[in-house]
Amino acid sequence: MTKAKNTSTAAIIIAYLLIYIVWGSTYFFIHIALQGFTPFLFGAIRFTIAGTLLLIWCNKMKEPIWNKQLLKTAAVTGILLLFIDMGLVMKAQQYLPSSLIAIVAASTAIWILLLDKKMWKVNFRNWNTVVGVIVGFVGVILLFSEQLAASFTETGLSNKAIGMCLLILGTLSWASGSVYSKYSVLPSGVTFANAAWQMLIAGILFWGAAFAHGDVQQFHMQATPVSSWLAIGYLIIFGSILAFTSYIWLLKVRPATEVSTHAYVNPLVAVFLGSTFANEQVTLIQIIGLAIILCGVAMINFVKAKKGKQMKPLCPDQ
């Protein structure tokens, strides 16, 4: 890991603020964007523009962007991380509050731990890691308990159960894509081109889904709220480009475990924004579930930091 000897302290602070606050706020802005766009059309616009802009920048910086191995890896990871995961997350957002989605997303590290078969011998030899996984699952179950129980007893709440199932499938897709990406070999000199192709490929797939679903044909620009356009602009510039590139840069100049702490801060930011500006209700049992989930994830990462065997942090492009 490159040491940040000559790196500006101010630059590091700004980068951390971007991945802490911006990634935590994306759930809130996705909710606003979906008030004027369908999930497929929203994903198509966001990732096509973001991927294209980043790819142009990579080409200008002389990164190798036309490489068979790069395109193959980006296609697989782009489908799993952005098209399937983000598609399901955006669909789930139609049924669930953004704060709850952010909370559940914090458990992604647990799924990655379970799917990373090559690291099983290291991870499961330590009881703290095993307990961390169990604690995380208890938190997820506790978090879902009210909605699952209510969906079977109250009218109109069955959609919440559907949303939670979609969200679980999305986190599993993200974890699968993360593990694949972790062990994939990229061409020398590639830094941001992989992410650019991931976004662009996902964007193209979202366009196909939007046309097939009739979203493009039924879209009326005049009827789309200005707030939805502004939200997409925010997500393109800050969520998909600035925050993601800041994350990549921080991995080069700061310890990986330190950078991964954004997974603990993002849900807190999302809950704050959702409860403050969207009047979303967060119950006591959900707060307890959040605390338990974060404790489980923190235990897992603490063990890795202590033993110096860190798992490569793989975080969704929010």
Salt bridges, closest charged atoms under 4 A:
ASP116 OD2 - LYS182 NZ 2.62
ASP215 OD1 - HIS213 ND1 2.78
GLU258 OE2 - ARG254 NE 2.97
